[in-house]
Amino acid sequence: MSDSILADAVTRALARVTNADGKDVVTLGQVADVVAGDDGKVRFVFSLRRGDPGALVRKARAAAEGVDGVSAVKVDVRLPRTSPVGGDASRMGQGGRGPRGGSEGHGGLQPGSVPAPVPKPGVLADVKRIVAVSSGKGGVGKSMVATNLAAHAAARGWAVGLMDADIYGPNIPVMFGETRRPAVSGAKGSEMIVPLRAHGVSLMSLGFLLERAQPAIMRGPLIAGILKQFVEQVAWGTLDLMIVDMPPGTGDAQLSLVQTVELDGALMVTTPQKVATGDVRRGIKMFERVNTRVLGVVENMRGFQLPGSDEVVDLFGRGGGEALATELSVPFLGAVPLDLAVREAGDEGKPTVIFAPESPAAVALRRIGDQMIEALAGTESRR
């Protein structure tokens, strides 16, 4: 089947997708630039309108995937430009209410106000998979999970990089026990930062560039600039997997990242209680709005076994993350118990899966890492 014939067939299939009013999305002009390659890969632009559910994109993707001859589908989502609460849309991400721009956790990010992802061609071209580890709020152990997933993938023989995009709380240097400053290589004018390596993982963090007690005080444009530097001016080399440790919430860093690189998925970390799962719910919705696959939910800090006893105390509740995953129809990857080994490993500057491999937390983290790898193995490589 020729490229043009396949593109026409996909367009006809998309014309059978209707919105809530029963009108087809092709007639409404929501579908544009349908392109098909001779390898069966199809790409098109889909413009959501105000009031459209995020599921409409999934319906359009499924319709295209159902056409004979289609091997893969990429949808470039365009979202309606609406104003966030209390300001003009053109000021989105400019830090109008503090360094996180007022979008942390609630209110500042309204449905449809997320800029469409426009990944820059060639960025991280030698990185096969990119996964964001995110959360709705701080203090849920997101960086700990990112650290151990990276270390576990490296132990399985993958070439792994870990980008610490948590600009306000860059904890990756502490968790990997790395205090050096990265070197710079290359000729003047084309210098590249050389990532540090620890426990088999290539690392880049703002924490390597700041003094120990120096705070990161910056607004949206500076955050975007730092992430751009981490993406474009770090010599990552060829990697099987890059894990990005995101800051909490749905703010400037998240938006900058999805506009800069094409993510293969996002993994959400929460603790069991409602105050955490509610924020994670918003985080999941944000990634869905920018057409990023949610690989699953991890419930951290589930249960603490009293030393010398079989009794388990659920200090933060139990099952909240699992219930959230079921509610939103995303995979539940597992629960990590409260474990002294996690604190000790962090203080020692070693991932738990290396420091205490037989601890309950390490066993759980390896299982979660294996599920993440399995999910990624089922997707097409970026290269």
C-alpha positions in Angstrom: 0.0 0.0 0.0 1.4 3.4 -1.0 2.0 6.1 1.5 -0.8 8.3 0.2 -3.3 5.4 0.1 -2.5 4.5 3.7 -2.8 8.1 4.8 -6.2 8.3 3.1 -7.4 5.1 4.8 -6.3 6.5 8.2 -8.2 9.8 7.5 -11.3 7.8 6.7 -11.0 5.8 9.9 -10.6 9.0 11.9 -13.7 10.4 10.3 -15.6 7.7 12.2 -14.5 9.1 15.5 -17.0 11.5 17.0 -17.0 13.9 19.9 -19.6 14.3 22.6 -21.9 16.1 20.2 -21.8 13.3 17.7 -19.8 15.2 15.1 -16.8 13.6 13.5 -13.4 15.0 14.3 -12.3 15.2 10.6 -15.2 17.4 9.5 -14.6 19.6 12.6 -11.0 20.2 11.5 -9.5 18.5 14.6 -7.4 16.2 12.4 -4.5 17.6 10.3 -1.3 16.6 8.6 -1.9 12.8 8.3 1.4 11.4 7.1 2.2 7.7 6.5 5.6 6.2 5.9 6.4 3.2 3.7 7.2 1.3 6.9 3.5 1.7 8.1 4.3 4.4 10.7 1.5 7.0 10.8 1.6 10.5 12.3 -1.1 13.1 12.6 -2.0 16.3 14.5 -5.1 16.1 16.7 -6.5 19.4 18.1 -8.6 19.1 21.3 -11.3 21.6 21.8 -12.5 23.0 25.1 -14.7 20.4 26.8 -13.3 17.4 24.9 -12.3 14.5 27.1 -8.7 13.3 27.0 -10.1 9.9 26.0 -11.0 11.4 22.5 -7.3 11.3 21.7 -7.1 7.6 22.6 -10.2 6.9 20.4 -8.5 8.6 17.5 -5.2 6.6 18.1 -7.2 3.3 18.3 -9.0 4.1 15.1 -5.7 4.8 13.2 -4.1 1.6 14.7 -7.0 -0.4 13.4 -6.3 0.4 9.8 -4.6 -2.5 7.8 -1.0 -1.7 7.1 -0.4 0.6 10.1 2.5 -0.5 12.2 2.7 2.4 14.6 0.9 5.6 15.4 2.2 8.9 16.8 -0.3 11.6 17.7 0.8 15.3 18.1 -1.8 16.7 20.4 -2.7 20.4 20.2 -4.6 21.7 23.2 -6.9 24.8 23.4 -5.3 27.9 24.7 -7.3 28.9 27.7 -6.2 31.2 30.6 -5.1 29.7 33.9 -6.9 31.0 37.0 -5.9 34.6 37.8 -4.0 35.4 34.7 -3.4 35.5 31.0 -2.5 32.3 29.2 0.5 34.0 27.7 2.0 34.2 31.2 1.7 30.5 31.9 4.9 29.3 33.6 6.3 32.7 34.3 6.1 32.2 38.1 3.3 34.5 38.9 2.7 33.1 42.3 6.1 32.0 43.6 9.0 30.0 42.1 6.6 27.2 41.0 4.3 29.5 39.1 1.2 28.7 41.3 0.5 25.5 39.4 1.8 23.1 42.1 -0.8 20.6 43.0 -4.0 22.6 42.2 -5.6 25.6 40.7 -2.9 27.1 38.5 -3.1 24.4 35.8 -6.6 24.2 34.2 -7.7 21.5 31.7 -6.6 22.5 28.3 -4.0 25.1 29.3 -1.0 22.8 28.9 1.1 23.7 25.9 1.2 20.9 23.3 4.3 18.8 23.3 6.7 19.8 20.5 9.8 17.7 21.0 12.9 19.1 19.4 14.2 16.8 16.6 17.5 15.2 17.4 17.5 15.9 21.1 18.8 12.9 23.0 18.8 10.9 19.8 21.1 8.3 21.2 18.8 7.6 24.2 16.5 4.7 23.5 13.9 5.3 26.3 13.1 8.2 28.5 10.9 7.8 31.6 9.8 10.6 34.0 9.4 9.6 37.7 6.9 12.1 39.1 4.6 12.7 42.0 1.8 15.1 43.0 3.5 16.4 46.2 6.9 16.3 47.9 8.0 13.9 50.6 6.6 10.8 49.1 10.0 9.2 48.2 10.0 10.0 44.5 13.8 10.5 44.2 14.4 7.3 46.2 12.3 5.4 43.7 14.0 7.1 40.7 17.4 6.3 42.2 16.7 2.6 42.7 15.0 2.1 39.4 18.1 3.5 37.7 20.5 1.4 39.8 18.4 -1.7 39.2 18.3 -1.2 35.4 22.1 -0.7 35.4 22.6 -3.9 37.4 20.6 -5.7 34.7 23.1 -4.5 32.1 21.3 -1.5 30.7 23.2 1.7 29.9 21.4 4.1 32.2 21.4 7.9 32.8 19.6 9.8 35.6 18.7 13.4 35.0 17.8 15.2 38.3 15.2 17.7 37.1 14.0 18.4 40.7 15.4 21.9 40.5 14.3 22.9 44.0 15.3 19.7 45.8 18.2 18.1 43.9 18.7 15.1 46.1 20.3 12.7 43.6 23.9 13.6 44.5 23.3 12.6 48.2 21.5 9.4 47.2 24.4 8.4 45.0 27.1 9.6 47.4 28.6 11.8 44.7 30.0 15.3 45.6 32.3 16.0 42.7 31.7 18.7 40.1 31.3 17.5 36.5 34.0 18.2 34.0 33.5 20.1 30.7 34.9 18.7 27.4 35.0 19.9 23.8 36.3 23.0 22.0 35.5 26.5 23.1 32.0 27.4 22.0 30.9 23.8 21.8 31.6 22.6 25.3 29.7 19.7 26.7 29.2 18.8 30.4 30.4 15.3 31.2 27.9 13.5 33.5 29.3 11.9 36.6 29.0 8.1 37.1 28.1 6.3 40.3 26.9 2.7 40.8 26.8 2.2 37.0 24.6 5.2 36.3 25.4 8.4 34.5 24.2 11.4 36.6 23.5 15.1 36.1 22.0 17.3 38.8 21.9 21.0 39.7 23.1 19.8 43.0 26.5 19.1 41.4 26.7 22.8 40.5 25.5 24.5 43.7 27.2 24.9 47.0 25.9 22.6 49.7 23.7 25.2 51.4 22.9 27.3 48.3 19.2 27.5 47.5 17.8 27.2 44.0 15.6 30.3 43.7 14.3 30.8 40.2 11.2 31.2 38.1 9.9 29.4 35.1 12.2 30.7 32.3 15.3 29.8 34.3 13.9 26.4 35.1 13.3 25.8 31.4 16.9 27.0 30.6 18.4 24.6 33.1 16.5 21.6 31.7 17.4 22.7 28.2 21.1 22.6 29.2 20.7 19.2 30.9 19.2 17.9 27.7 21.3 19.6 25.0 24.6 20.3 26.6 25.4 17.1 28.6 27.4 14.4 26.9 25.0 11.5 27.8 26.3 9.2 25.1 24.3 6.2 24.0 21.8 5.0 26.7 19.3 2.3 26.9 17.3 4.2 29.4 17.2 7.7 30.9 15.2 8.3 34.0 14.2 11.9 34.8 13.5 12.7 38.5 10.8 15.3 38.2 9.9 17.9 40.8 6.6 17.4 42.6 3.4 18.7 41.0 2.4 19.9 37.5 4.5 23.1 37.1 7.1 24.7 34.9 9.6 21.8 34.9 7.0 19.2 33.8 5.8 21.5 31.0 9.3 22.3 29.8 10.3 18.7 29.7 7.4 17.4 27.7 7.9 20.3 25.2 11.6 19.4 24.9 11.8 15.7 24.7 9.5 12.8 23.7 8.8 10.8 26.8 8.2 7.0 26.6 6.3 7.1 29.8 5.7 8.5 33.2 5.8 6.6 36.5 3.8 8.1 39.4 4.9 7.8 43.1 2.5 8.3 46.0 2.0 7.4 49.6 -1.2 5.7 50.6 -3.0 8.6 52.2 -5.6 10.7 50.4 -3.6 14.0 50.6 -1.0 12.3 48.4 -3.1 10.3 46.0 -5.3 13.4 45.3 -2.3 15.2 44.0 -1.0 12.2 42.1 -4.4 12.0 40.4 -3.9 15.5 39.0 -0.4 14.6 37.9 -1.7 11.6 36.0 -4.3 13.8 34.3 -1.6 16.2 33.3 0.5 13.6 31.6 -2.6 12.3 29.8 -3.3 15.8 28.6 0.1 16.0 26.9 -0.3 12.5 25.4 2.3 10.8 27.7 1.8 7.2 28.6 1.5 6.6 32.3 3.5 3.4 33.0 1.9 2.9 36.4 1.6 3.9 40.0 4.0 3.0 42.9 2.7 3.2 46.5 5.6 4.1 48.8 5.7 3.8 52.6 3.1 1.1 52.9 3.3 -0.4 56.3 6.1 -0.6 58.9 7.1 -3.8 60.5 7.9 -3.3 64.2 11.5 -4.5 64.9 11.5 -7.9 66.6 7.8 -8.5 65.8 5.5 -9.7 63.0 3.2 -6.8 63.5 2.9 -4.3 60.7 1.7 -0.8 61.4 0.2 1.2 58.5 1.4 4.6 59.5 0.2 6.3 56.3 -2.7 4.0 55.6 -2.8 1.2 53.0 -3.9 0.7 49.5 -4.4 4.3 48.4 -2.1 4.1 45.4 -3.5 0.8 44.3 -7.1 2.1 44.5 -6.0 5.2 42.5 -4.5 3.0 39.8 -7.7 1.0 39.6 -9.8 4.2 39.4 -7.8 5.7 36.6 -7.3 2.4 34.7 -3.5 2.6 34.9 -1.2 -0.3 36.0 -0.3 -0.7 39.7 3.4 -1.6 39.8 3.7 -2.4 43.5 4.1 -1.1 47.0 7.3 -0.3 48.9 7.2 -0.7 52.7 8.7 1.7 55.2 12.1 0.2 55.8 15.0 1.4 57.8 17.3 0.1 55.0 16.0 2.9 52.8 17.1 5.7 55.2 20.4 4.0 55.9 21.1 3.5 52.2 20.3 7.2 51.5 22.6 8.4 54.3 25.4 6.1 52.9 24.9 7.4 49.4 24.0 4.1 47.9 20.8 2.9 46.3 18.8 0.5 48.5 18.9 -2.3 45.9 22.7 -2.2 46.2 23.2 -1.3 49.9 20.7 -3.8 51.3 19.6 -6.1 48.4 17.7 -8.5 50.6 15.7 -5.9 52.5 11.9 -5.8 52.0 12.2 -2.4 50.3 14.9 -3.6 47.9 12.9 -6.7 46.9 9.9 -4.5 46.2 11.9 -2.0 44.3 13.5 -4.7 42.1 10.0 -6.0 41.3 8.8 -2.6 40.3 11.9 -2.0 38.2 11.4 -5.3 36.4 7.8 -4.3 35.6 8.9 -1.0 34.3 11.5 -2.6 32.1 9.0 -5.1 30.8 6.5 -2.3 29.9 9.3 -0.4 28.1 10.4 -3.6 26.2 6.9 -3.8 24.8 7.2 -0.4 23.1 9.1 0.6 20.0 12.6 1.9 20.6 13.2 5.7 20.0 16.2 4.8 17.8 
